[in-house]
Amino acid sequence: MHRHPPFAYVEASRPPWHENVGPTFTRTRKPDWKPGAGANDRSFDDKQHVEIDPYAPGRSSGLNYKLLISAIVPRPIGFMSTISKDGTITNLSPFSFFQMVSFDPPLFVFGIVGNKIGTQADQPGTKDSLRNVLDTKECVINIISEHFLEAANFTCINAPYGVSEFAVSGLHQAPSAVVKPPRVKEAVFSIEAKLVEKREYQSKIDPSHTTATMLVVEGVRFWAREDAVDKEGSIIDLDKLRPISRLGGITYARVTELIELPRPEWESLCEGETDNKY
């Protein structure tokens, strides 16, 4: 059996953290690209694709998990803070099955997976964050930045219910205005949210088990660090936010290189083409 070396040993062999590397803009790979030109690199044209059936006989759902988290990247991280129904226990956990789906109203979606026993708040096996959201109908979404990545990652620890990840990670609570769960004080941007909808999905292997729960939540209050937001409250400074995204396995990613591409307009394209083939 192949054994991986201890992570501390692997990390020690890598270059140190580049402290002064921040978001910078570069040109696109092919600035002279023209409409209709297709891919900017044609060296892969002779490569074929492999078909993968997610429900093939003998294929475990774990293989689908590994494949998807390595392919659907980078993923934003919803760092969710919640509180128990009686208000005595706080919980903090990162979810990379997370995304914004609307701005009017501000809606966000979480995919919470791995609840093999059930997703009712009083059932054993339910994840702490899900249990709290179902009990209180509230949560706070905090965006993870470089300056507290290690602490945020540590909140993944499988602590028993009743242990606050705020305490074990060293992160601090900040009061919310509309909902009961606290914000993460270290977060540059946070969103107080209320539950709009819950939907459960059953395993294809064993339909008696609920293995995924989708939560749709509505943002009811935004919080931005004062040095990171403009006067209108409309733009967050990326160099201050320094967001972290999720990749496959245990890999995270920084935002260090940016490119800009204007959105094309059909009318301008047609006006600029004397021999229009579109």
C-alpha positions as CSV (number, residue, x, y, z in Angstrom):
1,M,0.0,0.0,0.0
2,H,1.4,3.4,-1.0
3,R,1.8,5.8,1.9
4,H,2.1,9.5,1.5
5,P,4.8,11.2,3.6
6,P,3.7,13.4,6.5
7,F,2.3,16.7,5.3
8,A,4.7,18.7,7.4
9,Y,7.6,17.1,5.5
10,V,6.0,17.8,2.2
11,E,5.2,21.4,3.0
12,A,8.8,22.0,4.3
13,S,10.1,21.1,0.8
14,R,8.1,23.8,-0.9
15,P,9.0,27.5,-1.4
16,P,7.9,29.9,1.4
17,W,4.7,32.0,1.2
18,H,5.1,35.1,-1.0
19,E,4.0,37.8,1.3
20,N,4.1,40.7,-1.1
21,V,2.3,39.0,-4.0
22,G,-1.1,40.5,-4.5
23,P,-3.7,40.7,-7.3
24,T,-2.1,42.1,-10.5
25,F,-3.5,42.4,-14.0
26,T,-1.9,40.7,-17.0
27,R,-2.8,40.7,-20.7
28,T,-5.0,37.9,-22.0
29,R,-3.2,34.9,-23.5
30,K,-4.0,36.1,-27.0
31,P,-4.8,39.8,-27.1
32,D,-5.2,39.8,-30.9
33,W,-8.0,37.1,-30.8
34,K,-10.7,37.7,-33.4
35,P,-14.4,36.6,-33.3
36,G,-14.8,33.1,-34.7
37,A,-11.2,32.2,-34.0
38,G,-12.0,29.6,-31.3
39,A,-9.6,28.3,-28.8
40,N,-6.3,30.2,-28.4
41,D,-4.4,26.9,-28.2
42,R,-5.1,24.2,-30.8
43,S,-2.4,21.8,-29.7
44,F,-5.0,19.6,-28.0
45,D,-7.2,19.1,-31.1
46,D,-6.1,15.5,-31.5
47,K,-6.8,14.5,-27.9
48,Q,-9.9,12.3,-27.4
49,H,-12.2,12.3,-24.4
50,V,-13.1,9.4,-22.0
51,E,-16.7,8.9,-21.1
52,I,-17.5,8.4,-17.4
53,D,-20.8,7.1,-16.2
54,P,-21.4,8.3,-12.6
55,Y,-23.7,5.3,-12.0
56,A,-21.6,2.6,-13.7
57,P,-21.7,-0.7,-11.9
58,G,-19.1,-0.9,-9.2
59,R,-18.3,2.8,-9.3
60,S,-18.5,4.3,-5.9
61,S,-19.9,7.8,-5.2
62,G,-16.5,8.6,-3.7
63,L,-14.9,8.5,-7.1
64,N,-17.6,11.0,-8.4
65,Y,-16.8,13.3,-5.4
66,K,-13.0,13.3,-6.1
67,L,-13.6,13.8,-9.8
68,L,-16.0,16.7,-9.4
69,I,-14.0,18.7,-6.8
70,S,-11.0,18.5,-8.9
71,A,-12.8,19.6,-12.1
72,I,-15.3,22.2,-10.9
73,V,-12.7,24.7,-9.8
74,P,-12.1,27.2,-8.4
75,R,-15.0,27.2,-6.0
76,P,-15.9,30.1,-3.6
77,I,-16.1,29.1,0.0
78,G,-19.1,29.9,2.2
79,F,-17.7,30.2,5.7
80,M,-21.0,29.7,7.6
81,S,-21.4,30.8,11.2
82,T,-24.5,29.5,13.0
83,I,-25.9,29.3,16.6
84,S,-27.9,26.7,18.4
85,K,-31.7,27.1,19.0
86,D,-31.1,28.0,22.7
87,G,-28.4,30.5,21.8
88,T,-25.7,28.8,23.8
89,I,-23.6,27.1,21.2
90,T,-21.9,28.7,18.1
91,N,-20.6,26.8,15.1
92,L,-18.3,27.8,12.3
93,S,-17.6,25.7,9.2
94,P,-16.4,26.2,5.6
95,F,-18.5,24.9,2.7
96,S,-17.1,24.9,-0.9
97,F,-20.4,23.7,-2.4
98,F,-21.6,27.4,-2.2
99,Q,-22.5,30.1,-4.6
100,M,-24.4,33.4,-5.2
101,V,-27.5,32.8,-7.4
102,S,-29.3,36.2,-7.4
103,F,-28.9,39.9,-6.3
104,D,-32.5,41.0,-6.2
105,P,-33.2,39.5,-3.8
106,P,-29.7,38.6,-2.7
107,L,-29.8,34.8,-2.7
108,F,-27.1,32.2,-1.9
109,V,-27.1,28.4,-2.1
110,F,-25.3,25.9,0.1
111,G,-24.9,22.2,-0.7
112,I,-24.4,20.2,2.5
113,V,-23.3,16.7,1.8
114,G,-22.5,13.6,3.9
115,N,-25.6,13.4,6.2
116,K,-25.9,9.7,5.9
117,I,-28.5,9.3,8.6
118,G,-30.8,12.2,8.0
119,T,-31.1,15.9,8.0
120,Q,-33.7,16.6,10.6
121,A,-32.3,18.7,13.3
122,D,-33.0,16.1,16.0
123,Q,-31.4,13.2,14.2
124,P,-27.9,11.9,15.0
125,G,-25.4,12.3,12.2
126,T,-26.7,15.7,11.1
127,K,-23.9,18.2,10.6
128,D,-23.8,20.9,13.2
129,S,-24.2,23.8,10.8
130,L,-27.2,22.2,9.2
131,R,-28.8,21.3,12.5
132,N,-28.5,25.0,13.6
133,V,-29.8,26.4,10.4
134,L,-32.8,24.2,10.5
135,D,-33.5,25.1,14.1
136,T,-33.0,28.9,13.8
137,K,-33.5,29.6,10.1
138,E,-30.5,31.9,10.2
139,C,-26.8,32.0,9.5
140,V,-24.0,34.3,8.5
141,I,-21.8,33.9,5.4
142,N,-18.2,35.0,5.9
143,I,-15.7,35.3,3.1
144,I,-12.3,33.6,3.8
145,S,-9.2,35.8,3.2
146,E,-5.5,34.9,3.2
147,H,-4.8,36.4,6.6
148,F,-6.9,33.8,8.4
149,L,-6.8,30.8,6.1
150,E,-5.1,28.4,8.6
151,A,-7.7,29.2,11.3
152,A,-10.6,28.8,8.8
153,N,-9.3,25.5,7.6
154,F,-9.0,24.3,11.2
155,T,-12.8,24.8,11.7
156,C,-13.1,21.6,9.5
157,I,-12.1,19.6,12.6
158,N,-14.6,16.9,13.6
159,A,-15.3,18.4,17.0
160,P,-18.3,17.0,18.8
161,Y,-21.6,19.0,18.9
162,G,-21.3,21.7,21.6
163,V,-17.7,22.6,20.9
164,S,-17.4,26.0,19.2
165,E,-15.0,26.3,16.3
166,F,-14.6,29.9,17.1
167,A,-12.8,28.9,20.3
168,V,-10.6,26.1,18.8
169,S,-9.6,28.2,15.8
170,G,-8.9,31.4,17.7
171,L,-11.2,33.4,15.5
172,H,-13.4,36.1,17.1
173,Q,-17.1,36.6,17.1
174,A,-18.7,40.0,16.1
175,P,-22.3,40.9,16.7
176,S,-24.8,40.7,13.9
177,A,-27.6,43.3,13.4
178,V,-30.6,41.2,12.2
179,V,-29.8,37.5,12.9
180,K,-28.6,35.8,16.0
181,P,-25.5,34.0,14.8
182,P,-22.3,36.0,15.1
183,R,-20.1,37.2,12.3
184,V,-16.4,36.4,12.0
185,K,-14.7,39.5,13.1
186,E,-11.6,38.8,10.9
187,A,-13.7,38.5,7.7
188,V,-13.4,41.5,5.3
189,F,-17.0,40.8,4.1
190,S,-19.9,39.0,5.7
191,I,-23.6,38.5,5.0
192,E,-26.3,38.0,7.5
193,A,-28.8,35.6,6.0
194,K,-32.2,33.9,6.6
195,L,-33.3,30.5,5.3
196,V,-35.6,30.6,2.3
197,E,-35.8,27.0,1.2
198,K,-34.5,23.6,2.1
199,R,-34.5,20.6,-0.3
200,E,-33.2,17.1,0.4
201,Y,-31.7,14.6,-2.0
202,Q,-31.4,10.8,-1.6
203,S,-28.5,8.6,-2.4
204,K,-28.7,6.7,-5.8
205,I,-27.0,3.8,-4.2
206,D,-29.2,3.6,-1.1
207,P,-32.4,5.8,-1.5
208,S,-33.2,5.4,2.1
209,H,-30.4,7.8,3.0
210,T,-30.5,11.5,2.5
211,T,-27.0,12.4,1.4
212,A,-27.3,16.0,0.2
213,T,-29.3,19.0,1.4
214,M,-29.6,22.2,-0.5
215,L,-30.1,25.4,1.5
216,V,-31.2,28.7,-0.2
217,V,-30.6,31.7,2.0
218,E,-31.4,35.4,1.6
219,G,-28.9,38.1,2.5
220,V,-30.6,40.6,4.9
221,R,-27.5,42.6,5.9
222,F,-24.0,43.1,4.5
223,W,-20.9,43.9,6.5
224,A,-17.7,45.2,4.9
225,R,-14.4,46.3,6.6
226,E,-14.2,50.1,6.4
227,D,-10.9,50.2,4.5
228,A,-12.0,47.6,1.9
229,V,-15.3,49.2,0.6
230,D,-16.0,52.3,-1.5
231,K,-18.2,55.1,-0.2
232,E,-21.3,53.8,-2.1
233,G,-21.0,50.4,-0.6
234,S,-20.8,48.9,-4.1
235,I,-17.2,47.6,-4.6
236,I,-14.9,45.6,-2.4
237,D,-11.2,46.2,-2.9
238,L,-9.8,42.8,-4.1
239,D,-6.3,43.7,-2.7
240,K,-7.9,44.1,0.8
241,L,-10.2,41.1,0.5
242,R,-7.5,38.7,-0.7
243,P,-10.1,35.8,-1.1
244,I,-9.2,32.2,-1.0
245,S,-10.9,29.6,-3.2
246,R,-11.2,25.8,-3.0
247,L,-9.7,23.3,-5.5
248,G,-9.5,19.5,-5.4
249,G,-8.3,17.4,-2.4
250,I,-6.8,19.6,0.3
251,T,-5.8,22.4,-2.1
252,Y,-6.7,26.0,-1.8
253,A,-5.8,28.9,-4.2
254,R,-4.9,32.5,-4.0
255,V,-6.0,35.2,-6.4
256,T,-2.7,36.6,-7.8
257,E,-3.2,37.2,-11.5
258,L,-6.2,38.8,-13.2
259,I,-7.2,39.5,-16.7
260,E,-10.1,41.6,-18.1
261,L,-12.2,41.0,-21.1
262,P,-15.0,43.4,-22.2
263,R,-18.4,41.9,-22.7
264,P,-19.0,41.6,-26.5
265,E,-21.9,43.5,-28.1
266,W,-23.7,42.0,-31.1
267,E,-24.4,45.4,-32.6
268,S,-20.8,46.5,-32.5
269,L,-19.7,43.2,-34.1
270,C,-22.1,43.6,-37.0
271,E,-21.1,47.2,-37.6
272,G,-17.4,46.2,-37.7
273,E,-17.9,43.3,-40.2
274,T,-17.9,44.2,-43.9
275,D,-18.2,40.6,-44.8
276,N,-20.4,39.3,-42.0
277,K,-20.5,35.6,-41.8
278,Y,-22.6,35.4,-38.6
